[in-house]
Every structure is written in structure tokens, then in C-alpha cells.
Amino acid sequence: MKFGIDRLLQQSALRQSLSGCRVALLAHPASVADDLSHTLDALAQLPDIRLTAALGPQHGLRGDKQDNMMESPDCNDPVLGIPVFSLYGKVRQPTPAMMDSFDVLLVDLQDLGCRIYTFITTLRYVLEAAAQFHKRVVILDRPNPAGRPVEGLTLRPGWESFVGAGPLPMRHGLTMGELAMWFVRTLNLDVECEVLTMEDWSPESGPGYGWPLGERAWVNPSPNAPNLWMARCYAGTVMLEGTTLSEGRGTTRPLELFGAPDLEPRKLLAEMQHLAPQWMQGCRLRECWFEPTFHKHAGQLCAGVQIHVEDGAYDHGAFRPWRLMALVFKALRRQRPDYELWRDFPYEYEYDRLAIDVINGGELLRQWVDDPGATPDDLEDLAGADETAWIAERQAVMLYR
């Protein structure tokens, strides 16, 4: 298969509309062509592309920052001599000076298929700025490694944030190109936006189910996204960031496992099996122990669970990571009602709301966990209605059938 960047590099006809234009690139470490050259470097080799600027989202153009609210400064590219503007530093929305540096913006960002991934919000911001300053945007499309399944509650009005760009479910099932079309449509943006689509993307086909496993190397789009397995789990395990449980940062398998020094995983798994065994399908859950070298519970032995989605037991249609992690929280709350589960700390520049609510785009998930009388069927009804509505809404922007 071919990504959008591969087609742009290999087919000169696709570059004709860029002739004579000042071109900028929005990219990150996973913005690579099929030969693993970074998109910025590959474009710089083309005589018919005039690069005048680059922009980097959270974690930087080349990938320099480990965690949230660690900002990247503006700089100059040492080889190309062009400015590299940070969209996760002093500002998160493009400034007039940034927009004045180009005529056409190429966007080449590998997403993980999860609403909370901040590259989606950066995409919204650059589209809005392009509409304001009359700039053209070309999305070089890439696979959604989580595939087409939809899961989770839709972000509620008033809960927009840097990890919640709009009324999307947690797991949206769209590519970045399709998301761009959705933003243009939903926000009624008057902007020239084109998607350079992929060729032969087959999100329903195994073993990758969205990612061309065996064809393309995986490059971390962010420091704690080391492999496809993390991407499959992320729509659920990202909620751990709003809890006191370790999500495995500081280990070699971040966001594929969870735990804490005082967790009793065997009892927890038994309670989960009792409450909603249907939410545990599609993966294998293994009791494990780990010691984070940094982040939560650093230097302490944690008991926990690893979610395995990399072997023959993985069922793409049955695996529902958001429900799985919701079940973890509910089972823990039932077993230990006074457990200090929710972590109260600044999360992506939100200082007055609990991180778990910011992550979920509202209070409903936390309220369900904390309500002793709330059942899995109650959450199923809430999420199911949102998911059905989104599946219908997204049809208008889906580019791959």
C-alpha cells in the first residue's frame, strides 16, 4: 500500500499544484516515507518543492519531549535553514507570523485513532487558521492503526479541550484526512483543503486491521507509543492517565499494562469477570509485576495486568478497550470503595477539572464508576447510543470503502 506522502514523492503530477508556492510542513517523528526518510528531508530533495517553514505538534517535529505539558521551543532547522515553529510551546494555535511564512501547508501526522491524541486538536487549529488567513491545506493521509471500530462516549458540549477537539467518541475510526473533512464540514470552514489519499488501505483485513503489519515499520508518533499493540489499547488505557494507577510509563510497555503497589490483580480480574465478562473479550489479560523507572510509582514494585493484543487470540471486532478499562475502574471501586482512584493534577492545561473528566469529555464515565447502583448495562446504553449516532454521522466523510 502507499501512504499520502509516498504518492506525493513518487508521482510528480501530484506536485504540480505546489509549483511556485511557498510550502510548509506540519509533521512529527513518525512522518516518514516508505524508505523511512523523514518527510521533511524527503521533500527537501525535490527540486519542484520550495520549503519555507516547518511546524511541530506536541512532542516536537523530531520528537524531543516525553510527557504532557512539556513544551518545545521554536528553532531553525540546522540543515535546511528554515524556521521550525512549535505548536506546543508558547502557543498551540498558529500565529499570524507562522501563517505568513507559507502559501500551502502539508500535514503529515500519524494518528492513533483516539480523540484524546492531541494531533487531532492541532489539525483543527491549523484548519481554522488556514480559513482565517486564506491558506491551502493538503493532508497527506495515513492509516488509522486502530482501524474502523467505534467506541466510547461522545465529548459533551462545554468539555472541549486540547485533548477534546470536538464531539467525537473516544475511538472514532477515521483517518486524519477524514477527520480534516469532518472538521471542515462540522465547523463550516471556508478553506481549501485537499486530502491526498492512500492507495490500497484495507482496515478490515488482518493481521493489521488498519496498520499494514509486515509492510511498514512502526515509528513512534509520540514517545510512549512504541508499537501497534499500544495503539490498539490506547482508547482505553489512556484513561489511566487520569487515575492513580500506573499506565506503564517508565516501562518498556507503556499503555499496554496498568498497576499499583497496592493493587490485587487476581481479585480484580475475578470481579471484572463477574460484572461484565463480555467487555473482556478479544484480548488476553495477564497478571504481571513491573517497576516504573519514572512517572507514577517510580522505583516501586507494582502488581498489575498486561493487555495482550498481539497474538492469535486477538479479535479485532470483539476487543473494546474503552469498556475494558471502564470495567477495571468499576471493579476496583466495588472492591475498595475508598480507593483514591482519581488523580487530581493539571492535565493538558486544564487546572479546574479532574483529568479523568477531561479525558472522557465529560463526567459521565466517572459518575458511573462511583455510583454503587450503576451497572454495566447503564454504561452500555449511554455509550451505545453515542456510538450508533457517530457511525451514521461519519459516513459523510469516509474516503475508503
Number of C-alpha atoms within 10 A of each C-alpha: 12 20 21 22 25 21 19 18 17 11 10 11 11 12 15 11 9 15 12 11 15 17 22 27 25 26 26 28 21 23 24 24 21 15 10 14 13 18 22 23 13 16 19 15 11 13 8 15 18 18 22 18 25 25 23 26 26 27 25 26 23 17 19 16 15 15 15 14 15 14 21 21 14 17 13 13 13 9 8 13 12 16 18 23 26 26 28 24 19 11 12 17 19 20 13 11 9 19 20 12 18 20 19 23 26 21 25 25 26 26 24 31 28 30 28 26 22 21 26 26 22 23 23 21 18 22 27 22 20 23 19 14 14 15 20 18 24 19 24 24 26 25 26 23 27 30 26 20 20 24 26 29 26 25 25 17 10 9 20 16 18 21 24 25 23 23 18 24 27 27 28 26 27 27 27 26 29 22 20 24 23 20 21 19 13 11 13 11 17 14 18 15 21 15 19 20 23 20 15 11 20 17 22 15 13 13 17 19 22 24 25 21 14 9 10 14 15 17 17 17 23 23 16 18 19 17 17 21 19 25 23 29 25 26 30 23 25 25 23 26 20 23 20 17 24 28 26 30 25 19 18 13 19 23 29 25 26 28 27 23 16 12 16 16 21 15 13 22 21 12 19 22 15 10 15 17 14 14 21 22 19 19 23 17 16 15 16 15 17 23 21 20 15 13 14 20 20 15 13 14 15 23 20 26 24 19 22 19 21 16 11 10 12 16 16 22 13 14 21 25 25 21 22 24 21 22 24 18 24 27 23 22 19 17 12 11 13 9 12 11 18 18 16 15 15 14 21 17 12 14 11 11 15 20 23 23 19 24 27 26 29 21 17 16 21 17 12 18 22 16 12 12 8 13 14 16 11 12 18 14 11 15 19 17 13 20 23 12 12 20 17 9 12 17 12 12 17 16 14 14 7
